[in-house]
Structures are given as structure tokens and as C-alpha cells.
């Protein structure tokens, strides 16, 4: 009926003449996976091609089309559309190849195929996990430049349709088609079609897995400020436990992400929180040091209490110039402040109970106002 053997289908329709228009429409069935580590996504879609080949026109009294499967497709010319930046792709073949060819009496053709493709998506993780990613699947003719094949969206913006898609870690904010031209230095200009979509990440998962545990570790490190300063094993073990737990959280997040050369939003939060935990350990080191100095000073005073201190009262101090006296008073005031801290090391814990929570609360306000 189609007289396939009468024509040479190695050549495109209208070979040697103007470019053949090939309309495209796509129905996205699902987005199967999105990988941050590999920076790619996997999508299953129905890709439909529309063109006219008068060599396949046939007489029909009722003007009805004829539908064929993939066996006839191998015998005729069809557009050589491929996916730019794709890593892997395949045509589904259960129970037969998912290919449909529909031929109309006037030679118009609909060629539909169900494909799963894995394609590159250049992701920016500087705001991770409070980020949105712009990805696109790009279609282009491999052999035919724009002078031979004009690729276009058949129904404009309505050429891209989607089923109801739900992803575990993302909201799909937008799906829209676009088109452009691609230049290859050795072969020329080619029509290129884009399936663009914007993904916004679910934050709740990372709140449960990363942010809440980190906050709890920081708050737990503050418990040491209420533990007696002489309870060395309790405070040291608590400090080391929180530091090691923070290291585990940081390692776990880094293992699930690509090794990028810039700082991510989650890195800022984790390392700042780690700094707060580390400083709480340093705070106790300072408290323990000043406590030890205070006890040694008291012990020394007890040893010197049996000696006669009257000789110190007979010594005279020469008058100093006003400027020198002012400097001496300043030095004395600094020394007195240090001595006051050393003789009252318990106050370091008292100040830390206020300073650490306020500083961490201020950091959270700044962080979430910038990235949320």
C-alpha cells in the first residue's frame, strides 16, 4: 500500500530542496531520579515527531490513517533526533518496542517513541540544601543542519505536557519549552529544542537529618557550663563527644555531595556550629587553667602567711610623673582584670551561659534570613 520498495528512503523528503519541517511534542511521564553526586537526572518521556513525506502518501476513500509498529520504522526515513549532553538512553521494549508510526493518506506522519534518558544537569550547590536547580533536556538533529531540517515545537508552549510528577526531595516549580540554535565550527548551525524545568529542594528532610541534630549538639555542648568546674572527666568527655558527633555529621553530608571547589550553605552552618562546639571545649580549658592558677596562688599565700610582712610596709615608693602614673594605672587595671578573672574563674562559666546562646541565636537569624 505504501510502495516502500519504490523509493529510496536513505534520503530525506525533498532532498536538495528547502529544509523539511519536523514538529516535536513531548509528554513527560516521570522524572525517575536526580543525582547530585553525578550531576544528572533520569527522565522517561513520550517523544513524538511530525513531518510530511509524500512518498508514503496512499489513496484512501475514508481518509483514515494507518498505524504501524517498529518493524516498518526501520524501512523508512525518519528524523535523527538525539539528546544533547545525554549519558545514557534507551527505548523501552516490553513487551515489544514502544514505537508507533501513524501514516495519513496525504503523507503526514506521526512517529512516537517511549524513551528513558539520563542527561547532564549543571547544578550550583552554593545554596545547598536551600537551593533551586535549573535543568534542561536538549534535542537536536545529529546529521541535518538547519538548511536541511527545521526542528520546532509543534504546538508552541503547549507542545510540552507532563503527568502528575512527585519527587522525594524536590518540588517541580515549572516546566516550559524553548528553542534556539547551536553552532558547530565544522558543520554549521543546528536547530535545538529545550525542555526546561526548575526544581526546588524539600528542606524538611535536611532539617531532620542535618540541621536539628547539629542544633542539638551545639546546645548539648553548653550543658558543660552548668557542670562543676572541678568535674574534669564529666566536662571533658561531654566536650569530646559533641566534637566527634559534629565531625560525623559533617563527614556524612560531605559523602553524599559532589566534591565542589566552593563553600555550600550547609558547610557554613555545619562548620560554624562545629566552631561553637569546639569553643565550648576551649572555654573549659581556660576555666580549668585559671582554677589551677587560683588554687596554686592560694596555696602560696598560705605558705607565706607565717612570715613577717612588716618589712614591706617600710619600703618607700618614689613619686612618678603624672603621665607615667596614668600608664601605670592602666597597666594595673588590665592586670587587676586578669587577676580578677583568675581569682574568680567560675565567672567564665556564668558569662558563657549567656554569650554562647546569644551568639548562636544571632548566627541563626543571619543565616536563615540570607538563605531561606
VEXDREN-2710 file (C-alpha; in Angstrom, 1 decimal):
% VEXDREN-2710
k/r/px/py/pz
1/UNK/0.0/0.0/0.0
2/UNK/2.8/2.4/0.9
3/UNK/5.0/1.3/-2.0
4/UNK/8.1/1.4/0.2
5/UNK/10.2/-0.6/-2.3
6/UNK/9.6/2.1/-5.0
7/UNK/11.6/4.8/-3.2
8/UNK/15.0/5.4/-1.7
9/UNK/14.4/6.2/1.9
10/UNK/18.1/6.8/2.6
11/UNK/17.4/10.4/1.5
12/UNK/15.2/12.9/3.4
13/UNK/11.9/14.1/1.8
14/UNK/12.6/16.9/-0.6
15/UNK/16.3/16.1/-0.8
16/UNK/18.2/19.0/-2.4
17/UNK/15.4/21.5/-1.8
18/UNK/14.3/23.6/1.2
19/UNK/14.6/22.3/4.8
20/UNK/12.0/19.8/5.9
21/UNK/9.9/21.0/8.9
22/UNK/9.8/18.4/11.8
23/UNK/7.5/19.2/14.6
24/UNK/8.1/17.9/18.1
25/UNK/5.9/17.5/21.1
26/UNK/6.8/15.7/24.4
27/UNK/4.8/14.2/27.2
28/UNK/7.0/13.7/30.3
29/UNK/5.9/10.6/32.1
30/UNK/8.2/10.7/35.1
31/UNK/11.5/12.0/36.5
32/UNK/12.9/8.8/37.8
33/UNK/15.9/10.1/39.7
34/UNK/18.1/13.1/40.3
35/UNK/21.7/12.6/41.4
36/UNK/23.7/15.5/43.0
37/UNK/26.9/13.4/43.1
38/UNK/26.8/12.7/39.3
39/UNK/25.0/15.9/38.4
40/UNK/22.4/14.3/36.2
41/UNK/18.8/13.4/36.1
42/UNK/16.8/10.5/34.5
43/UNK/13.6/11.2/32.7
44/UNK/11.0/8.9/31.0
45/UNK/9.1/10.6/28.2
46/UNK/7.0/10.1/25.0
47/UNK/8.8/11.8/22.1
48/UNK/6.6/12.5/19.1
49/UNK/7.8/13.6/15.7
50/UNK/5.6/15.1/13.0
51/UNK/6.7/15.6/9.4
52/UNK/5.4/15.0/5.8
53/UNK/6.8/12.5/3.4
54/UNK/4.8/12.4/0.1
55/UNK/6.5/9.2/-0.8
56/UNK/4.3/7.5/1.8
57/UNK/1.0/9.0/0.6
58/UNK/-1.7/6.5/-0.3
59/UNK/-5.2/6.6/-1.7
60/UNK/-8.0/6.3/0.8
61/UNK/-11.7/6.6/0.4
62/UNK/-12.4/7.4/4.1
63/UNK/-9.3/9.5/4.7
64/UNK/-8.3/7.4/7.7
65/UNK/-4.7/7.0/8.9
66/UNK/-2.8/3.7/9.1
67/UNK/-0.9/2.7/12.3
68/UNK/2.2/0.5/12.3
69/UNK/4.7/-0.7/14.9
70/UNK/8.5/-0.5/15.0
71/UNK/9.1/-3.0/12.2
72/UNK/8.1/-0.6/9.5
73/UNK/10.0/2.3/11.0
74/UNK/13.3/0.6/10.1
75/UNK/12.4/0.8/6.4
76/UNK/11.6/4.5/6.0
77/UNK/13.4/7.8/6.6
78/UNK/12.9/9.4/10.0
79/UNK/14.4/12.4/11.8
80/UNK/17.7/11.6/13.6
81/UNK/16.9/13.5/16.8
82/UNK/19.3/12.9/19.7
83/UNK/19.6/14.2/23.2
84/UNK/22.5/16.6/23.7
85/UNK/24.6/16.0/26.8
86/UNK/22.9/12.7/27.4
87/UNK/24.8/10.0/29.3
88/UNK/22.6/7.0/28.7
89/UNK/19.2/6.4/26.9
90/UNK/17.1/3.5/25.7
91/UNK/13.8/2.8/24.0
92/UNK/11.5/0.6/26.1
93/UNK/10.9/-2.8/24.6
94/UNK/8.4/-4.6/26.9
95/UNK/6.6/-6.5/25.6
96/UNK/7.5/-5.0/22.2
97/UNK/9.5/-1.9/21.3
98/UNK/7.5/1.1/22.4
99/UNK/7.4/2.6/18.9
100/UNK/4.3/3.8/17.0
101/UNK/4.2/5.0/13.4
102/UNK/1.0/6.6/12.1
103/UNK/0.7/7.5/8.4
104/UNK/-2.0/9.7/6.9
105/UNK/-3.2/9.5/3.3
106/UNK/-1.6/12.8/2.4
107/UNK/1.8/11.7/3.6
108/UNK/1.7/13.3/7.0
109/UNK/3.5/11.1/9.6
110/UNK/3.4/10.8/13.4
111/UNK/6.3/8.9/14.9
112/UNK/6.1/8.3/18.6
113/UNK/8.6/6.6/20.9
114/UNK/8.9/6.0/24.6
115/UNK/12.4/6.7/25.9
116/UNK/14.2/6.9/29.2
117/UNK/17.2/9.2/29.1
118/UNK/19.9/10.2/31.6
119/UNK/21.2/13.7/30.9
120/UNK/23.7/16.1/32.4
121/UNK/22.4/18.9/34.7
122/UNK/25.0/21.5/35.7
123/UNK/24.0/22.2/39.3
124/UNK/25.0/25.0/41.6
125/UNK/25.3/23.9/45.2
126/UNK/26.3/27.3/46.7
127/UNK/22.9/27.5/48.5
128/UNK/22.5/23.7/49.2
129/UNK/20.2/22.5/50.7
130/UNK/18.2/25.7/50.3
131/UNK/18.7/25.7/46.6
132/UNK/16.8/25.6/43.3
133/UNK/18.2/23.8/40.2
134/UNK/17.6/24.7/36.6
135/UNK/17.9/21.7/34.4
136/UNK/17.1/21.1/30.7
137/UNK/16.8/18.2/28.3
138/UNK/18.1/19.3/24.8
139/UNK/17.0/17.8/21.5
140/UNK/18.8/18.3/18.2
141/UNK/19.2/16.6/14.8
142/UNK/22.6/14.9/14.6
143/UNK/23.2/15.0/10.9
144/UNK/20.9/17.6/9.4
145/UNK/21.8/21.3/9.8
146/UNK/19.1/23.9/9.8
147/UNK/19.4/24.2/6.0
148/UNK/18.2/20.6/5.7
149/UNK/15.9/20.1/8.7
150/UNK/13.9/22.6/10.7
151/UNK/13.2/21.3/14.2
152/UNK/10.4/23.2/16.0
153/UNK/7.8/22.8/18.8
154/UNK/4.7/21.7/17.0
155/UNK/2.2/23.5/19.3
156/UNK/4.3/26.2/20.8
157/UNK/4.2/26.2/24.6
158/UNK/1.5/23.5/24.6
159/UNK/3.9/21.1/23.0
160/UNK/5.2/20.1/26.4
161/UNK/2.9/18.2/28.7
162/UNK/3.5/16.4/31.9
163/UNK/1.9/13.8/34.0
164/UNK/1.5/14.4/37.7
165/UNK/5.1/14.0/38.9
166/UNK/6.0/13.7/42.6
167/UNK/9.7/13.6/43.7
168/UNK/11.0/12.7/47.1
169/UNK/13.5/15.6/47.5
170/UNK/12.2/18.3/45.1
171/UNK/9.2/20.4/44.1
172/UNK/8.8/20.9/40.4
173/UNK/8.2/24.6/40.1
174/UNK/8.0/25.0/36.3
175/UNK/8.1/23.1/33.1
176/UNK/8.4/25.0/29.8
177/UNK/9.8/24.5/26.3
178/UNK/12.2/26.8/24.4
179/UNK/14.2/26.8/21.3
180/UNK/17.5/28.1/19.9
181/UNK/20.4/27.5/17.5
182/UNK/23.6/25.6/18.2
183/UNK/26.8/26.3/16.2
184/UNK/29.4/23.7/15.5
185/UNK/32.5/25.1/13.9
186/UNK/33.0/22.3/11.4
187/UNK/29.3/21.5/10.4
188/UNK/27.3/24.7/10.9
189/UNK/24.1/25.8/12.6
190/UNK/21.5/23.3/14.0
191/UNK/18.1/23.8/15.5
192/UNK/17.9/22.9/19.2
193/UNK/14.8/22.4/21.4
194/UNK/14.9/22.6/25.2
195/UNK/12.7/21.0/27.8
196/UNK/13.4/23.3/30.8
197/UNK/12.3/22.6/34.4
198/UNK/13.1/24.2/37.8
199/UNK/13.5/22.0/40.8
200/UNK/13.2/23.4/44.4
201/UNK/14.6/21.2/47.1
202/UNK/12.5/20.0/50.0
203/UNK/14.1/21.4/53.2
204/UNK/12.3/19.2/55.7
205/UNK/14.4/16.2/55.1
206/UNK/17.6/18.1/55.7
207/UNK/16.1/19.8/58.8
208/UNK/15.6/16.3/60.3
209/UNK/18.8/14.8/59.1
210/UNK/21.3/17.7/59.4
211/UNK/20.1/20.9/61.0
212/UNK/18.2/19.7/64.0
213/UNK/20.9/17.2/65.1
214/UNK/23.5/19.9/64.6
215/UNK/21.5/22.4/66.8
216/UNK/21.1/19.7/69.5
217/UNK/24.8/19.0/69.5
218/UNK/25.6/22.7/70.0
219/UNK/23.0/23.1/72.8
220/UNK/24.4/19.9/74.4
221/UNK/27.9/21.4/74.4
222/UNK/26.5/24.2/76.6
223/UNK/25.5/21.8/79.3
224/UNK/29.1/21.7/80.4
225/UNK/28.8/25.4/81.6
226/UNK/26.4/24.2/84.4
227/UNK/28.7/21.3/85.4
228/UNK/31.0/21.9/88.3
229/UNK/34.4/23.1/87.1
230/UNK/36.2/20.6/89.2
231/UNK/34.4/17.7/87.5
232/UNK/37.1/17.2/84.9
233/UNK/36.1/13.8/83.5
234/UNK/32.4/14.8/83.0
235/UNK/33.2/18.1/81.2
236/UNK/36.0/16.7/79.0
237/UNK/34.0/13.6/78.0
238/UNK/31.0/15.8/77.1
239/UNK/33.1/18.1/75.0
240/UNK/34.9/15.3/73.1
241/UNK/31.5/13.5/72.5
242/UNK/29.9/16.6/70.9
243/UNK/33.0/17.4/68.8
244/UNK/33.2/13.8/67.5
245/UNK/29.4/13.8/66.7
246/UNK/29.7/17.0/64.8
247/UNK/32.6/15.5/62.8
248/UNK/30.4/12.5/62.0
249/UNK/27.6/14.8/60.7
250/UNK/30.0/16.8/58.6
251/UNK/31.5/13.7/57.1
252/UNK/28.1/12.2/56.3
253/UNK/26.9/15.3/54.5
254/UNK/30.2/15.6/52.5
255/UNK/30.0/11.9/51.4
256/UNK/26.6/12.5/49.8
257/UNK/27.7/15.5/47.8
258/UNK/30.0/16.1/44.8
259/UNK/33.4/17.5/45.6
260/UNK/33.0/21.1/44.6
261/UNK/35.5/23.8/44.9
262/UNK/33.2/26.4/46.6
263/UNK/31.5/26.6/50.0
264/UNK/27.9/25.4/50.3
265/UNK/25.3/26.9/52.6
266/UNK/25.2/23.7/54.7
267/UNK/29.0/23.9/55.0
268/UNK/28.8/27.4/56.6
269/UNK/26.2/26.2/59.1
270/UNK/28.0/22.9/60.0
271/UNK/31.4/24.5/60.4
272/UNK/30.1/27.5/62.4
273/UNK/28.2/25.1/64.6
274/UNK/31.4/23.0/64.9
275/UNK/33.3/26.1/65.9
276/UNK/30.7/26.8/68.7
277/UNK/31.2/23.2/70.0
278/UNK/35.0/23.5/69.8
279/UNK/34.9/26.8/71.6
280/UNK/32.9/25.3/74.5
281/UNK/35.8/22.8/74.9
282/UNK/38.3/25.6/74.8
283/UNK/36.2/27.5/77.4
284/UNK/36.6/24.7/79.8
285/UNK/40.3/24.5/79.2
286/UNK/40.5/28.2/80.2
287/UNK/38.3/27.6/83.2
288/UNK/40.5/24.7/84.3
289/UNK/43.7/26.6/83.8
290/UNK/42.5/29.7/85.8
291/UNK/41.1/27.4/88.5
292/UNK/44.5/25.7/88.8
293/UNK/46.3/29.0/88.9
294/UNK/43.9/30.3/91.6
295/UNK/44.5/27.2/93.8
296/UNK/48.2/27.5/93.4
297/UNK/48.1/31.1/94.4
298/UNK/46.1/30.4/97.5
299/UNK/48.5/27.6/98.4
300/UNK/51.4/30.0/98.0
301/UNK/49.7/32.6/100.2
302/UNK/49.2/30.1/102.9
303/UNK/52.9/29.2/102.9
304/UNK/53.8/32.9/103.1
305/UNK/51.4/33.8/105.9
306/UNK/53.8/32.7/108.6
307/UNK/56.4/35.3/107.6
308/UNK/56.5/38.8/109.0
309/UNK/55.1/41.3/106.4
310/UNK/56.1/44.4/108.3
311/UNK/59.3/44.9/106.1
312/UNK/57.1/45.5/103.1
313/UNK/55.4/48.4/104.9
314/UNK/58.8/50.3/105.5
315/UNK/59.6/50.4/101.8
316/UNK/59.1/53.7/100.0
317/UNK/57.8/54.3/96.5
318/UNK/59.2/57.4/94.6
319/UNK/56.8/59.8/93.1
320/UNK/56.0/59.2/89.5
321/UNK/55.3/61.8/86.9
322/UNK/51.5/62.2/86.1
323/UNK/51.8/60.6/82.6
324/UNK/53.7/57.6/84.0
325/UNK/51.2/57.3/86.8
326/UNK/48.4/57.2/84.3
327/UNK/50.1/54.4/82.3
328/UNK/50.8/52.5/85.5
329/UNK/47.2/52.8/86.5
330/UNK/46.1/51.4/83.1
331/UNK/48.5/48.5/83.4
332/UNK/47.3/47.9/86.9
333/UNK/43.7/48.0/85.7
334/UNK/44.4/45.4/83.0
335/UNK/46.4/43.3/85.4
336/UNK/43.7/43.6/88.0
337/UNK/41.1/42.4/85.5
338/UNK/43.1/39.4/84.6
339/UNK/43.7/38.7/88.3
340/UNK/40.0/39.1/88.9
341/UNK/39.2/36.5/86.3
342/UNK/41.9/34.2/87.6
343/UNK/40.7/34.5/91.2
344/UNK/37.0/34.1/90.1
345/UNK/37.3/31.6/87.2
346/UNK/33.7/30.4/87.9
347/UNK/32.5/33.6/86.3
348/UNK/33.8/32.4/82.9
349/UNK/31.1/29.8/83.0
350/UNK/28.5/32.3/84.1
351/UNK/29.4/34.6/81.2
352/UNK/29.4/31.7/78.7
353/UNK/25.9/30.7/79.7
354/UNK/24.8/34.0/78.3
355/UNK/27.3/34.7/75.5
356/UNK/27.2/31.3/73.7
357/UNK/23.4/31.0/73.3
358/UNK/23.0/34.7/72.3
359/UNK/25.8/34.4/69.7
360/UNK/24.4/31.2/68.2
361/UNK/20.9/32.6/68.1
362/UNK/22.2/35.7/66.3
363/UNK/24.1/33.5/63.8
364/UNK/20.9/31.5/63.1
365/UNK/18.9/34.7/62.4
366/UNK/21.6/35.9/59.9
367/UNK/21.9/32.5/58.3
368/UNK/18.2/31.8/57.7
369/UNK/17.5/35.4/56.6
370/UNK/20.2/35.1/53.9
371/UNK/19.5/31.6/52.6
372/UNK/15.8/30.9/53.2
END
